[in-house]
Amino acid sequence: MAKVYFTAHLRSVAPDGAVDAPGATVGAVLKDVFARYPTLKGYVLDDQERVRLHIAVFVDGLHVRKNMLDHPLQTDSEVYIMQALSGGGEGDHG
């Protein structure tokens, strides 16, 4: 089973720590997680069932940028769902 982790920014609706979930793709694993934590789905997916723009998905250390939900998993994959943060660095004030 894959292990799914959620960033601290999602902890108000996500479980604390890893969630074990079966599935061959990111989408299948998330479907299982959303069945147990239904409020989480609206924070991760939009109304078209696509990963929201402000969410980043990492699988086994790789930032998945395209076809995130179809990305294949190994039985021991680690999936990290993070709220992407944006903004400027120092000296980026205008």
Biopython code that builds the backbone (N, CA, C, O; Angstrom):
import numpy as np
from Bio.PDB.StructureBuilder import StructureBuilder

atoms = [
    (1, "MET", "N", (0.832, -1.186, 0.000)),
    (1, "MET", "CA", (0.000, 0.000, 0.000)),
    (1, "MET", "C", (0.866, 1.235, 0.000)),
    (1, "MET", "O", (1.927, 1.275, 0.623)),
    (2, "ALA", "N", (0.401, 2.234, -0.703)),
    (2, "ALA", "CA", (1.099, 3.512, -0.712)),
    (2, "ALA", "C", (0.866, 4.228, 0.613)),
    (2, "ALA", "O", (-0.140, 4.009, 1.288)),
    (3, "LYS", "N", (1.802, 5.076, 0.965)),
    (3, "LYS", "CA", (1.650, 5.944, 2.130)),
    (3, "LYS", "C", (1.411, 7.347, 1.603)),
    (3, "LYS", "O", (2.158, 7.839, 0.757)),
    (4, "VAL", "N", (0.357, 7.994, 2.111)),
    (4, "VAL", "CA", (-0.010, 9.328, 1.662)),
    (4, "VAL", "C", (0.171, 10.279, 2.832)),
    (4, "VAL", "O", (-0.309, 10.029, 3.938)),
    (5, "TYR", "N", (0.874, 11.376, 2.568)),
    (5, "TYR", "CA", (1.138, 12.406, 3.574)),
    (5, "TYR", "C", (0.555, 13.726, 3.092)),
    (5, "TYR", "O", (0.533, 14.008, 1.894)),
    (6, "PHE", "N", (0.085, 14.525, 4.032)),
    (6, "PHE", "CA", (-0.466, 15.835, 3.705)),
    (6, "PHE", "C", (0.307, 16.909, 4.456)),
    (6, "PHE", "O", (0.675, 16.730, 5.617)),
    (7, "THR", "N", (0.549, 18.025, 3.779)),
    (7, "THR", "CA", (1.267, 19.132, 4.376)),
    (7, "THR", "C", (0.510, 19.686, 5.584)),
    (7, "THR", "O", (-0.705, 19.518, 5.697)),
    (8, "ALA", "N", (1.225, 20.332, 6.463)),
    (8, "ALA", "CA", (0.624, 20.912, 7.669)),
    (8, "ALA", "C", (-0.468, 21.917, 7.322)),
    (8, "ALA", "O", (-1.393, 22.109, 8.112)),
    (9, "HIS", "N", (-0.383, 22.563, 6.161)),
    (9, "HIS", "CA", (-1.391, 23.545, 5.759)),
    (9, "HIS", "C", (-2.763, 22.904, 5.525)),
    (9, "HIS", "O", (-3.781, 23.596, 5.542)),
    (10, "LEU", "N", (-2.794, 21.602, 5.311)),
    (10, "LEU", "CA", (-4.057, 20.889, 5.094)),
    (10, "LEU", "C", (-4.506, 20.121, 6.338)),
    (10, "LEU", "O", (-5.521, 19.425, 6.298)),
    (11, "ARG", "N", (-3.772, 20.239, 7.429)),
    (11, "ARG", "CA", (-4.059, 19.437, 8.607)),
    (11, "ARG", "C", (-5.409, 19.736, 9.254)),
    (11, "ARG", "O", (-5.910, 18.912, 10.019)),
    (12, "SER", "N", (-6.012, 20.890, 8.969)),
    (12, "SER", "CA", (-7.333, 21.153, 9.543)),
    (12, "SER", "C", (-8.374, 20.187, 8.981)),
    (12, "SER", "O", (-9.404, 19.955, 9.615)),
    (13, "VAL", "N", (-8.121, 19.623, 7.806)),
    (13, "VAL", "CA", (-9.056, 18.682, 7.186)),
    (13, "VAL", "C", (-8.408, 17.335, 6.870)),
    (13, "VAL", "O", (-9.102, 16.383, 6.513)),
    (14, "ALA", "N", (-7.093, 17.252, 6.999)),
    (14, "ALA", "CA", (-6.361, 16.031, 6.651)),
    (14, "ALA", "C", (-5.894, 15.315, 7.908)),
    (14, "ALA", "O", (-5.763, 15.929, 8.966)),
    (15, "PRO", "N", (-5.646, 14.034, 7.793)),
    (15, "PRO", "CA", (-5.133, 13.283, 8.937)),
    (15, "PRO", "C", (-3.706, 13.695, 9.270)),
    (15, "PRO", "O", (-2.962, 14.163, 8.407)),
    (16, "ASP", "N", (-3.346, 13.517, 10.498)),
    (16, "ASP", "CA", (-1.986, 13.790, 10.956)),
    (16, "ASP", "C", (-1.170, 12.524, 10.747)),
    (16, "ASP", "O", (-1.526, 11.465, 11.263)),
    (17, "GLY", "N", (-0.101, 12.620, 10.013)),
    (17, "GLY", "CA", (0.721, 11.445, 9.744)),
    (17, "GLY", "C", (0.322, 10.758, 8.453)),
    (17, "GLY", "O", (-0.523, 11.250, 7.706)),
    (18, "ALA", "N", (0.938, 9.623, 8.204)),
    (18, "ALA", "CA", (0.721, 8.894, 6.954)),
    (18, "ALA", "C", (-0.606, 8.144, 6.974)),
    (18, "ALA", "O", (-1.071, 7.681, 8.016)),
    (19, "VAL", "N", (-1.197, 8.043, 5.789)),
    (19, "VAL", "CA", (-2.399, 7.238, 5.584)),
    (19, "VAL", "C", (-2.030, 6.144, 4.598)),
    (19, "VAL", "O", (-1.535, 6.436, 3.509)),
    (20, "ASP", "N", (-2.261, 4.898, 4.960)),
    (20, "ASP", "CA", (-2.041, 3.780, 4.041)),
    (20, "ASP", "C", (-3.249, 3.673, 3.127)),
    (20, "ASP", "O", (-4.389, 3.667, 3.592)),
    (21, "ALA", "N", (-2.998, 3.588, 1.822)),
    (21, "ALA", "CA", (-4.104, 3.515, 0.867)),
    (21, "ALA", "C", (-3.719, 2.627, -0.315)),
    (21, "ALA", "O", (-2.609, 2.731, -0.837)),
    (22, "PRO", "N", (-4.629, 1.761, -0.732)),
    (22, "PRO", "CA", (-4.361, 0.912, -1.882)),
    (22, "PRO", "C", (-4.629, 1.655, -3.183)),
    (22, "PRO", "O", (-5.443, 2.577, -3.227)),
    (23, "GLY", "N", (-3.946, 1.250, -4.227)),
    (23, "GLY", "CA", (-4.200, 1.827, -5.544)),
    (23, "GLY", "C", (-2.964, 1.825, -6.409)),
    (23, "GLY", "O", (-1.840, 1.892, -5.913)),
    (24, "ALA", "N", (-3.182, 1.747, -7.711)),
    (24, "ALA", "CA", (-2.089, 1.700, -8.675)),
    (24, "ALA", "C", (-1.713, 3.076, -9.206)),
    (24, "ALA", "O", (-0.682, 3.225, -9.861)),
    (25, "THR", "N", (-2.549, 4.096, -8.929)),
    (25, "THR", "CA", (-2.278, 5.460, -9.393)),
    (25, "THR", "C", (-2.546, 6.440, -8.252)),
    (25, "THR", "O", (-3.173, 6.099, -7.249)),
    (26, "VAL", "N", (-2.060, 7.652, -8.430)),
    (26, "VAL", "CA", (-2.327, 8.703, -7.444)),
    (26, "VAL", "C", (-3.835, 8.889, -7.288)),
    (26, "VAL", "O", (-4.323, 9.025, -6.167)),
    (27, "GLY", "N", (-4.570, 8.896, -8.381)),
    (27, "GLY", "CA", (-6.013, 9.084, -8.326)),
    (27, "GLY", "C", (-6.717, 7.992, -7.537)),
    (27, "GLY", "O", (-7.624, 8.281, -6.757)),
    (28, "ALA", "N", (-6.311, 6.742, -7.729)),
    (28, "ALA", "CA", (-6.929, 5.628, -7.012)),
    (28, "ALA", "C", (-6.653, 5.712, -5.517)),
    (28, "ALA", "O", (-7.536, 5.456, -4.698)),
    (29, "VAL", "N", (-5.431, 6.071, -5.172)),
    (29, "VAL", "CA", (-5.061, 6.211, -3.770)),
    (29, "VAL", "C", (-5.854, 7.357, -3.133)),
    (29, "VAL", "O", (-6.380, 7.220, -2.028)),
    (30, "LEU", "N", (-5.932, 8.483, -3.840)),
    (30, "LEU", "CA", (-6.685, 9.612, -3.288)),
    (30, "LEU", "C", (-8.171, 9.289, -3.151)),
    (30, "LEU", "O", (-8.812, 9.731, -2.197)),
    (31, "LYS", "N", (-8.717, 8.534, -4.076)),
    (31, "LYS", "CA", (-10.129, 8.144, -3.971)),
    (31, "LYS", "C", (-10.367, 7.389, -2.669)),
    (31, "LYS", "O", (-11.363, 7.622, -1.984)),
    (32, "ASP", "N", (-9.461, 6.492, -2.334)),
    (32, "ASP", "CA", (-9.569, 5.748, -1.085)),
    (32, "ASP", "C", (-9.462, 6.682, 0.125)),
    (32, "ASP", "O", (-10.228, 6.554, 1.080)),
    (33, "VAL", "N", (-8.520, 7.611, 0.081)),
    (33, "VAL", "CA", (-8.345, 8.552, 1.192)),
    (33, "VAL", "C", (-9.577, 9.448, 1.329)),
    (33, "VAL", "O", (-10.043, 9.689, 2.442)),
    (34, "PHE", "N", (-10.103, 9.939, 0.216)),
    (34, "PHE", "CA", (-11.275, 10.822, 0.268)),
    (34, "PHE", "C", (-12.505, 10.091, 0.798)),
    (34, "PHE", "O", (-13.372, 10.718, 1.407)),
    (35, "ALA", "N", (-12.599, 8.795, 0.583)),
    (35, "ALA", "CA", (-13.719, 8.021, 1.127)),
    (35, "ALA", "C", (-13.688, 8.048, 2.654)),
    (35, "ALA", "O", (-14.731, 8.010, 3.308)),
    (36, "ARG", "N", (-12.485, 8.115, 3.209)),
    (36, "ARG", "CA", (-12.344, 8.151, 4.672)),
    (36, "ARG", "C", (-12.335, 9.565, 5.236)),
    (36, "ARG", "O", (-12.720, 9.786, 6.384)),
    (37, "TYR", "N", (-11.893, 10.521, 4.424)),
    (37, "TYR", "CA", (-11.796, 11.934, 4.839)),
    (37, "TYR", "C", (-12.455, 12.797, 3.765)),
    (37, "TYR", "O", (-11.754, 13.491, 3.029)),
    (38, "PRO", "N", (-13.781, 12.774, 3.657)),
    (38, "PRO", "CA", (-14.479, 13.432, 2.544)),
    (38, "PRO", "C", (-14.280, 14.944, 2.466)),
    (38, "PRO", "O", (-14.302, 15.501, 1.368)),
    (39, "THR", "N", (-14.092, 15.612, 3.572)),
    (39, "THR", "CA", (-13.894, 17.067, 3.546)),
    (39, "THR", "C", (-12.614, 17.437, 2.814)),
    (39, "THR", "O", (-12.528, 18.512, 2.219)),
    (40, "LEU", "N", (-11.643, 16.580, 2.851)),
    (40, "LEU", "CA", (-10.342, 16.816, 2.224)),
    (40, "LEU", "C", (-10.428, 16.952, 0.707)),
    (40, "LEU", "O", (-9.642, 17.682, 0.104)),
    (41, "LYS", "N", (-11.369, 16.260, 0.096)),
    (41, "LYS", "CA", (-11.470, 16.230, -1.362)),
    (41, "LYS", "C", (-11.587, 17.626, -1.970)),
    (41, "LYS", "O", (-10.910, 17.919, -2.955)),
    (42, "GLY", "N", (-12.423, 18.487, -1.411)),
    (42, "GLY", "CA", (-12.622, 19.831, -1.942)),
    (42, "GLY", "C", (-11.400, 20.723, -1.834)),
    (42, "GLY", "O", (-11.295, 21.723, -2.544)),
    (43, "TYR", "N", (-10.481, 20.372, -0.956)),
    (43, "TYR", "CA", (-9.242, 21.141, -0.828)),
    (43, "TYR", "C", (-8.194, 20.696, -1.843)),
    (43, "TYR", "O", (-7.303, 21.466, -2.200)),
    (44, "VAL", "N", (-8.303, 19.456, -2.304)),
    (44, "VAL", "CA", (-7.308, 18.888, -3.215)),
    (44, "VAL", "C", (-7.786, 18.913, -4.665)),
    (44, "VAL", "O", (-7.006, 19.214, -5.569)),
    (45, "LEU", "N", (-9.074, 18.597, -4.896)),
    (45, "LEU", "CA", (-9.610, 18.537, -6.256)),
    (45, "LEU", "C", (-10.618, 19.660, -6.478)),
    (45, "LEU", "O", (-11.315, 20.081, -5.555)),
    (46, "ASP", "N", (-10.682, 20.140, -7.727)),
    (46, "ASP", "CA", (-11.687, 21.146, -8.079)),
    (46, "ASP", "C", (-12.985, 20.455, -8.493)),
    (46, "ASP", "O", (-13.088, 19.231, -8.417)),
    (47, "ASP", "N", (-13.963, 21.225, -8.925)),
    (47, "ASP", "CA", (-15.262, 20.650, -9.276)),
    (47, "ASP", "C", (-15.222, 19.821, -10.566)),
    (47, "ASP", "O", (-16.201, 19.154, -10.900)),
    (48, "GLN", "N", (-14.111, 19.857, -11.282)),
    (48, "GLN", "CA", (-13.915, 19.034, -12.472)),
    (48, "GLN", "C", (-13.111, 17.767, -12.156)),
    (48, "GLN", "O", (-12.707, 17.031, -13.057)),
    (49, "GLU", "N", (-12.888, 17.530, -10.859)),
    (49, "GLU", "CA", (-12.119, 16.363, -10.400)),
    (49, "GLU", "C", (-10.657, 16.425, -10.843)),
    (49, "GLU", "O", (-10.032, 15.390, -11.077)),
    (50, "ARG", "N", (-10.113, 17.643, -10.957)),
    (50, "ARG", "CA", (-8.691, 17.839, -11.275)),
    (50, "ARG", "C", (-7.993, 18.375, -10.032)),
    (50, "ARG", "O", (-8.610, 19.023, -9.185)),
    (51, "VAL", "N", (-6.706, 18.096, -9.939)),
    (51, "VAL", "CA", (-5.929, 18.621, -8.822)),
    (51, "VAL", "C", (-5.912, 20.138, -8.920)),
    (51, "VAL", "O", (-5.602, 20.697, -9.973)),
    (52, "ARG", "N", (-6.245, 20.798, -7.826)),
    (52, "ARG", "CA", (-6.275, 22.261, -7.806)),
    (52, "ARG", "C", (-4.897, 22.839, -8.121)),
    (52, "ARG", "O", (-3.868, 22.213, -7.865)),
    (53, "LEU", "N", (-4.902, 24.041, -8.680)),
    (53, "LEU", "CA", (-3.651, 24.682, -9.085)),
    (53, "LEU", "C", (-2.704, 24.914, -7.916)),
    (53, "LEU", "O", (-1.486, 24.885, -8.095)),
    (54, "HIS", "N", (-3.238, 25.140, -6.735)),
    (54, "HIS", "CA", (-2.379, 25.440, -5.584)),
    (54, "HIS", "C", (-1.912, 24.190, -4.836)),
    (54, "HIS", "O", (-1.343, 24.291, -3.749)),
    (55, "ILE", "N", (-2.152, 23.020, -5.416)),
    (55, "ILE", "CA", (-1.732, 21.766, -4.794)),
    (55, "ILE", "C", (-0.565, 21.173, -5.590)),
    (55, "ILE", "O", (-0.614, 21.097, -6.818)),
    (56, "ALA", "N", (0.469, 20.761, -4.883)),
    (56, "ALA", "CA", (1.619, 20.087, -5.498)),
    (56, "ALA", "C", (1.608, 18.620, -5.061)),
    (56, "ALA", "O", (1.316, 18.310, -3.906)),
    (57, "VAL", "N", (1.926, 17.733, -5.985)),
    (57, "VAL", "CA", (1.958, 16.295, -5.712)),
    (57, "VAL", "C", (3.372, 15.789, -5.956)),
    (57, "VAL", "O", (3.959, 16.029, -7.011)),
    (58, "PHE", "N", (3.909, 15.085, -4.965)),
    (58, "PHE", "CA", (5.221, 14.448, -5.081)),
    (58, "PHE", "C", (5.046, 12.958, -4.872)),
    (58, "PHE", "O", (4.374, 12.529, -3.934)),
    (59, "VAL", "N", (5.646, 12.172, -5.742)),
    (59, "VAL", "CA", (5.614, 10.706, -5.627)),
    (59, "VAL", "C", (7.048, 10.220, -5.559)),
    (59, "VAL", "O", (7.832, 10.418, -6.488)),
    (60, "ASP", "N", (7.376, 9.587, -4.460)),
    (60, "ASP", "CA", (8.725, 9.045, -4.264)),
    (60, "ASP", "C", (9.793, 10.090, -4.553)),
    (60, "ASP", "O", (10.812, 9.800, -5.180)),
    (61, "GLY", "N", (9.545, 11.300, -4.091)),
    (61, "GLY", "CA", (10.507, 12.396, -4.225)),
    (61, "GLY", "C", (10.447, 13.145, -5.539)),
    (61, "GLY", "O", (11.178, 14.120, -5.713)),
    (62, "LEU", "N", (9.606, 12.728, -6.469)),
    (62, "LEU", "CA", (9.494, 13.365, -7.777)),
    (62, "LEU", "C", (8.268, 14.272, -7.811)),
    (62, "LEU", "O", (7.160, 13.835, -7.501)),
    (63, "HIS", "N", (8.465, 15.531, -8.187)),
    (63, "HIS", "CA", (7.343, 16.459, -8.336)),
    (63, "HIS", "C", (6.593, 16.093, -9.612)),
    (63, "HIS", "O", (7.124, 16.235, -10.713)),
    (64, "VAL", "N", (5.365, 15.625, -9.462)),
    (64, "VAL", "CA", (4.546, 15.220, -10.600)),
    (64, "VAL", "C", (3.805, 16.453, -11.093)),
    (64, "VAL", "O", (3.057, 17.072, -10.336)),
    (65, "ARG", "N", (4.008, 16.815, -12.356)),
    (65, "ARG", "CA", (3.434, 18.054, -12.885)),
    (65, "ARG", "C", (2.335, 17.833, -13.915)),
    (65, "ARG", "O", (1.487, 18.705, -14.107)),
    (66, "LYS", "N", (2.337, 16.691, -14.575)),
    (66, "LYS", "CA", (1.338, 16.412, -15.615)),
    (66, "LYS", "C", (0.609, 15.125, -15.274)),
    (66, "LYS", "O", (1.182, 14.198, -14.701)),
    (67, "ASN", "N", (-0.675, 15.087, -15.641)),
    (67, "ASN", "CA", (-1.475, 13.872, -15.435)),
    (67, "ASN", "C", (-1.271, 13.297, -14.040)),
    (67, "ASN", "O", (-1.056, 12.097, -13.866)),
    (68, "MET", "N", (-1.344, 14.183, -13.052)),
    (68, "MET", "CA", (-1.048, 13.790, -11.673)),
    (68, "MET", "C", (-1.876, 12.610, -11.194)),
    (68, "MET", "O", (-1.344, 11.694, -10.567)),
    (69, "LEU", "N", (-3.160, 12.622, -11.480)),
    (69, "LEU", "CA", (-4.034, 11.563, -10.973)),
    (69, "LEU", "C", (-3.775, 10.222, -11.650)),
    (69, "LEU", "O", (-4.079, 9.173, -11.082)),
    (70, "ASP", "N", (-3.224, 10.247, -12.842)),
    (70, "ASP", "CA", (-2.918, 9.012, -13.571)),
    (70, "ASP", "C", (-1.498, 8.508, -13.320)),
    (70, "ASP", "O", (-1.108, 7.463, -13.840)),
    (71, "HIS", "N", (-0.738, 9.240, -12.535)),
    (71, "HIS", "CA", (0.653, 8.866, -12.284)),
    (71, "HIS", "C", (0.702, 7.505, -11.578)),
    (71, "HIS", "O", (0.053, 7.321, -10.548)),
    (72, "PRO", "N", (1.470, 6.548, -12.130)),
    (72, "PRO", "CA", (1.520, 5.209, -11.539)),
    (72, "PRO", "C", (2.298, 5.174, -10.226)),
    (72, "PRO", "O", (3.220, 5.957, -9.998)),
    (73, "LEU", "N", (1.892, 4.244, -9.378)),
    (73, "LEU", "CA", (2.544, 4.062, -8.081)),
    (73, "LEU", "C", (3.082, 2.647, -7.952)),
    (73, "LEU", "O", (2.579, 1.716, -8.580)),
    (74, "GLN", "N", (4.097, 2.503, -7.139)),
    (74, "GLN", "CA", (4.584, 1.197, -6.713)),
    (74, "GLN", "C", (3.811, 0.820, -5.444)),
    (74, "GLN", "O", (3.155, 1.672, -4.844)),
    (75, "THR", "N", (3.883, -0.422, -5.043)),
    (75, "THR", "CA", (3.151, -0.822, -3.841)),
    (75, "THR", "C", (3.669, -0.124, -2.586)),
    (75, "THR", "O", (2.940, 0.002, -1.602)),
    (76, "ASP", "N", (4.920, 0.330, -2.614)),
    (76, "ASP", "CA", (5.495, 0.995, -1.445)),
    (76, "ASP", "C", (5.752, 2.481, -1.679)),
    (76, "ASP", "O", (6.592, 3.076, -1.004)),
    (77, "SER", "N", (5.042, 3.083, -2.623)),
    (77, "SER", "CA", (5.255, 4.500, -2.939)),
    (77, "SER", "C", (4.857, 5.405, -1.781)),
    (77, "SER", "O", (3.985, 5.077, -0.977)),
    (78, "GLU", "N", (5.523, 6.553, -1.724)),
    (78, "GLU", "CA", (5.161, 7.611, -0.788)),
    (78, "GLU", "C", (4.650, 8.781, -1.603)),
    (78, "GLU", "O", (5.327, 9.268, -2.508)),
    (79, "VAL", "N", (3.444, 9.226, -1.271)),
    (79, "VAL", "CA", (2.787, 10.318, -1.984)),
    (79, "VAL", "C", (2.645, 11.481, -1.011)),
    (79, "VAL", "O", (2.105, 11.321, 0.084)),
    (80, "TYR", "N", (3.131, 12.643, -1.412)),
    (80, "TYR", "CA", (3.017, 13.846, -0.597)),
    (80, "TYR", "C", (2.110, 14.835, -1.319)),
    (80, "TYR", "O", (2.349, 15.187, -2.474)),
    (81, "ILE", "N", (1.076, 15.275, -0.629)),
    (81, "ILE", "CA", (0.136, 16.252, -1.152)),
    (81, "ILE", "C", (0.390, 17.544, -0.377)),
    (81, "ILE", "O", (0.205, 17.605, 0.838)),
    (82, "MET", "N", (0.815, 18.564, -1.101)),
    (82, "MET", "CA", (1.216, 19.808, -0.448)),
    (82, "MET", "C", (0.482, 20.998, -1.039)),
    (82, "MET", "O", (0.194, 21.051, -2.235)),
    (83, "GLN", "N", (0.192, 21.937, -0.178)),
    (83, "GLN", "CA", (-0.370, 23.185, -0.657)),
    (83, "GLN", "C", (0.805, 24.021, -1.135)),
    (83, "GLN", "O", (1.672, 24.403, -0.349)),
    (84, "ALA", "N", (0.826, 24.301, -2.433)),
    (84, "ALA", "CA", (1.921, 25.062, -3.020)),
    (84, "ALA", "C", (1.845, 26.500, -2.558)),
    (84, "ALA", "O", (0.770, 27.100, -2.550)),
    (85, "LEU", "N", (2.966, 27.046, -2.177)),
    (85, "LEU", "CA", (3.031, 28.433, -1.757)),
    (85, "LEU", "C", (3.775, 29.237, -2.808)),
    (85, "LEU", "O", (4.733, 28.751, -3.409)),
    (86, "SER", "N", (3.340, 30.445, -3.024)),
    (86, "SER", "CA", (4.034, 31.287, -3.981)),
    (86, "SER", "C", (4.275, 32.637, -3.354)),
    (86, "SER", "O", (3.663, 32.998, -2.349)),
    (87, "GLY", "N", (5.160, 33.359, -3.953)),
    (87, "GLY", "CA", (5.483, 34.687, -3.448)),
    (87, "GLY", "C", (6.916, 35.016, -3.772)),
    (87, "GLY", "O", (7.689, 34.164, -4.210)),
    (88, "GLY", "N", (7.251, 36.245, -3.551)),
    (88, "GLY", "CA", (8.585, 36.710, -3.882)),
    (88, "GLY", "C", (9.545, 36.554, -2.719)),
    (88, "GLY", "O", (9.156, 36.428, -1.558)),
    (89, "GLY", "N", (10.766, 36.569, -3.071)),
    (89, "GLY", "CA", (11.814, 36.521, -2.058)),
    (89, "GLY", "C", (12.226, 37.929, -1.669)),
    (89, "GLY", "O", (11.627, 38.907, -2.116)),
    (90, "GLU", "N", (13.232, 38.025, -0.851)),
    (90, "GLU", "CA", (13.733, 39.316, -0.428)),
    (90, "GLU", "C", (14.249, 40.077, -1.655)),
    (90, "GLU", "O", (14.896, 39.497, -2.528)),
    (91, "GLY", "N", (13.964, 41.347, -1.710)),
    (91, "GLY", "CA", (14.358, 42.137, -2.859)),
    (91, "GLY", "C", (13.356, 42.069, -3.990)),
    (91, "GLY", "O", (13.591, 42.640, -5.056)),
    (92, "ASP", "N", (12.267, 41.399, -3.788)),
    (92, "ASP", "CA", (11.234, 41.213, -4.796)),
    (92, "ASP", "C", (10.010, 42.058, -4.442)),
    (92, "ASP", "O", (8.872, 41.591, -4.508)),
    (93, "HIS", "N", (10.266, 43.290, -4.073)),
    (93, "HIS", "CA", (9.200, 44.146, -3.542)),
    (93, "HIS", "C", (8.650, 45.137, -4.544)),
    (93, "HIS", "O", (8.015, 46.113, -4.145)),
    (94, "GLY", "N", (8.858, 44.938, -5.754)),
    (94, "GLY", "CA", (8.195, 45.826, -6.681)),
    (94, "GLY", "C", (9.089, 46.348, -7.689)),
    (94, "GLY", "O", (8.666, 47.120, -8.549)),
]
sb = StructureBuilder()
sb.init_structure("model")
sb.init_model(0)
sb.init_chain("A")
sb.init_seg("    ")
for serial, (resi, resn, name, xyz) in enumerate(atoms, 1):
    if name == "N":
        sb.init_residue(resn, " ", resi, " ")
    sb.init_atom(name, np.array(xyz, "f"), 0.0, 1.0, " ", f" {name:<3s}", serial, name[0])
structure = sb.get_structure()
